[in-house]
Amino acid sequence: MVAGEKPVEQKEHAHAAHPAEKLSILLIAIVSLIILFNQFQIGQVSGMLVAGSSVSGGTTDKISGGVKLDANGDIANDVIKTLIPTGVPKDYGSEVGVSFDDPVTSLTVLARLDRAVATNSLSAEQKTRYIDIDSHISCEFCCGALGAVDGAGNPSCGCSHSAAIRGLTKYILTNHPDWTDEQIKWELTRWKAMFYPRNMVEKGVALVSNGLELSPEALNDRDLLKKISSGNTGDIGSLPNMVGGC
């Protein structure tokens, strides 16, 4: 260095992130957003159910037949009392570890029953009942399948809601044969209301407002609201049989 000459300052260069490092950061950000979104969704569902439970005092008892509610009463709350139960379901709740107060966890538990109870383990009579029950109830709010099973008893949809319907049906048929088909249909319908509270309560309110009974057949009619709006109430509950797969 020449005497008297000022030293040349070295510029610091920022370390450029490696492409793999950038990708890792991006993936972490995406996963974090997904987790936050899922927590928000679960919170929304749980909030709706807690709100319903506070006014419902819903029963865990089995239901049979149609339920007639007063169209001049507090329709929304009366429908919630019928469709949104609270507490541990009688007969099977403690056995399998589910509670109406925790629909998110219970959904996972019930869906596992679909694999735990093999369809080919059912007797001929049980399988006939299984097909009759589950071909007339679907998770229509998230998929297009007409039923949880087709006419041969094969799964029509792979979502957890449909699996929960199939799993609970098979469990009750094999472990609580005293339950009637109507009682099982009601139980499945109430669980469906836990999974889709807004949609199912809307259906219930529409039925009561038009002087009609609440029943599994009516509540699981995919075209219920269209039939009511068109005045075709006499055909409510006429569900098609599920044939073929989806």
C-alpha positions in Angstrom: 0.0 0.0 0.0 1.4 3.4 -0.9 2.1 5.6 2.0 -0.7 8.0 2.7 -3.2 6.1 0.6 -6.5 5.3 2.3 -7.3 1.6 2.5 -9.9 0.4 0.1 -13.1 -0.7 2.0 -14.2 -4.2 1.1 -18.0 -4.4 0.3 -19.8 -7.0 2.1 -21.8 -9.2 -0.2 -25.0 -10.8 1.1 -24.9 -14.5 1.1 -27.3 -15.7 -1.6 -29.7 -18.3 -0.4 -29.2 -21.7 -2.0 -32.2 -22.8 -4.1 -32.8 -25.8 -1.8 -32.9 -23.4 1.2 -35.4 -21.2 -0.5 -37.6 -24.2 -1.3 -37.5 -25.4 2.3 -38.5 -22.0 3.6 -41.4 -21.9 1.1 -42.6 -25.4 2.1 -42.5 -24.5 5.8 -44.6 -21.4 5.0 -47.1 -23.4 3.1 -47.4 -26.1 5.8 -47.9 -23.4 8.4 -50.7 -21.8 6.4 -52.4 -25.2 6.0 -52.2 -25.9 9.7 -53.6 -22.4 10.6 -56.4 -22.9 8.1 -57.3 -26.3 9.5 -57.3 -25.0 13.0 -59.6 -22.1 11.9 -62.0 -24.6 10.2 -62.1 -26.8 13.3 -62.7 -23.8 15.5 -65.6 -22.7 13.3 -67.3 -26.1 13.4 -66.7 -26.5 17.2 -68.0 -23.0 17.8 -71.2 -23.7 15.9 -71.7 -26.9 17.9 -71.0 -25.2 21.2 -73.5 -22.5 20.3 -76.0 -25.2 19.4 -75.4 -27.2 22.6 -76.0 -24.2 24.8 -79.6 -24.0 23.7 -80.3 -27.6 22.8 -79.8 -29.9 25.8 -79.8 -32.5 23.0 -80.5 -36.1 24.1 -78.3 -39.1 23.5 -81.4 -41.4 23.6 -82.3 -43.4 20.5 -85.0 -41.8 18.3 -87.7 -43.8 16.4 -90.2 -42.5 13.9 -90.9 -39.0 12.7 -90.6 -36.0 15.0 -93.3 -33.4 14.7 -92.3 -29.9 15.9 -94.4 -26.8 16.4 -94.2 -24.6 13.4 -95.2 -21.6 15.6 -92.5 -22.2 18.1 -88.8 -21.3 18.1 -88.2 -23.4 15.0 -84.4 -23.1 14.8 -83.8 -24.0 18.4 -86.3 -26.8 18.4 -84.6 -28.3 15.3 -81.2 -28.0 17.0 -82.5 -29.8 20.1 -83.5 -32.7 17.9 -80.6 -32.8 15.5 -77.6 -31.7 17.6 -77.3 -34.0 20.6 -74.7 -33.6 23.4 -72.7 -35.9 25.6 -71.7 -39.5 25.0 -74.0 -41.7 22.9 -75.7 -44.4 24.8 -74.9 -48.1 24.2 -71.9 -47.5 22.0 -70.3 -44.2 22.8 -68.0 -45.3 25.7 -67.3 -48.6 23.9 -65.7 -46.9 20.8 -64.7 -43.7 22.5 -66.8 -41.0 20.8 -68.7 -38.0 22.1 -71.2 -35.6 20.4 -69.2 -32.9 22.2 -66.1 -33.6 20.2 -67.3 -34.2 16.6 -63.9 -33.6 15.0 -62.1 -36.4 17.0 -65.2 -38.6 16.8 -65.3 -38.4 13.0 -61.8 -40.0 12.9 -62.8 -42.7 15.4 -66.0 -43.6 13.5 -64.2 -43.6 10.2 -61.7 -46.2 11.5 -64.6 -48.5 12.3 -65.2 -48.9 8.6 -61.9 -50.7 8.3 -62.2 -52.4 11.7 -65.5 -54.1 10.9 -65.1 -55.8 7.5 -68.2 -55.8 5.4 -67.7 -59.5 4.5 -67.9 -60.3 8.3 -71.6 -59.3 8.3 -74.2 -62.1 8.1 -76.5 -62.2 5.2 -79.2 -60.4 7.2 -76.9 -57.8 8.5 -75.5 -57.0 5.1 -79.0 -56.6 3.7 -79.8 -54.2 6.5 -76.4 -52.4 6.0 -77.1 -51.8 2.3 -80.7 -50.7 2.9 -79.5 -48.2 5.6 -76.3 -46.8 4.1 -77.5 -46.6 0.4 -80.0 -44.0 1.6 -77.7 -41.7 3.5 -74.8 -39.8 1.9 -72.4 -36.9 2.6 -73.9 -34.9 -0.2 -72.5 -31.6 1.1 -68.9 -32.7 0.1 -69.4 -35.3 -2.6 -71.8 -36.4 -5.3 -72.3 -40.0 -4.2 -76.0 -40.9 -3.7 -75.2 -43.1 -0.7 -72.4 -44.3 1.5 -72.6 -47.6 -0.3 -73.8 -48.9 -3.6 -76.4 -51.6 -4.2 -73.8 -54.3 -3.5 -72.6 -52.8 -0.3 -69.3 -51.4 -1.7 -68.1 -48.0 -0.6 -69.4 -45.2 -2.8 -67.2 -42.5 -1.4 -63.7 -42.4 0.2 -64.2 -39.3 2.4 -64.1 -39.7 6.2 -67.7 -38.6 6.6 -68.9 -41.5 4.4 -66.5 -43.9 6.2 -67.9 -42.8 9.5 -71.5 -43.6 8.3 -70.4 -47.0 7.2 -68.3 -47.8 10.2 -71.0 -46.8 12.8 -73.7 -48.8 10.9 -71.6 -52.0 10.8 -70.6 -51.6 14.5 -74.2 -51.2 15.7 -75.5 -54.0 13.5 -72.9 -56.4 14.9 -72.7 -55.2 18.5 -76.2 -53.9 19.2 -78.6 -56.0 17.1 -81.6 -54.7 19.2 -81.4 -51.4 17.4 -84.0 -51.1 14.6 -83.1 -49.8 11.1 -85.0 -46.6 11.9 -83.0 -46.0 15.1 -79.7 -46.5 13.2 -80.8 -44.2 10.4 -81.7 -41.5 13.0 -78.3 -42.0 14.8 -76.5 -41.6 11.5 -78.5 -38.5 10.6 -77.7 -36.9 13.9 -74.0 -37.6 13.4 -74.4 -36.1 9.9 -75.8 -33.0 11.6 -72.8 -32.8 13.8 -70.5 -32.9 10.7 -72.7 -30.5 8.7 -74.6 -28.5 11.3 -75.6 -25.5 9.2 -76.8 -27.5 6.2 -78.7 -30.0 8.3 -80.4 -27.5 10.5 -81.4 -25.5 7.4 -83.1 -28.7 6.1 -84.8 -29.2 9.4 -86.1 -25.7 9.6 -87.5 -25.9 6.1 -89.4 -29.1 7.0 -90.9 -27.7 10.2 -91.7 -24.4 8.5 -93.8 -26.3 6.0 -95.6 -28.4 8.6 -93.6 -31.6 7.9 -92.1 -34.1 10.3 -88.4 -34.5 10.8 -87.3 -38.0 9.7 -84.2 -39.6 8.4 -85.8 -40.1 5.0 -86.7 -36.4 4.7 -83.5 -35.0 6.2 -81.4 -37.2 3.8 -83.4 -36.3 0.7 -80.8 -34.6 -1.4 -83.4 -32.5 -3.3 -85.4 -31.5 -0.1 -85.0 -27.8 -0.5 -85.8 -27.9 -4.2 -88.9 -29.9 -3.6 -90.1 -27.6 -0.9 -89.5 -24.5 -3.1 -91.4 -26.0 -6.0 -94.3 -27.2 -3.8 -93.5 -30.8 -4.5 -93.7 -31.8 -0.8 -95.5 -35.0 -1.4 -92.4 -36.5 -2.9 -90.1 -35.7 0.0 -88.2 -38.7 1.3 -88.6 -40.7 -1.9 -85.0 -41.5 -2.2 -83.5 -43.4 -5.2 -81.6 -46.6 -4.5 -77.9 -46.4 -5.1 -76.8 -48.5 -8.1 -73.2 -48.7 -9.3 -70.3 -46.8 -8.0 -69.5 -43.1 -8.1 
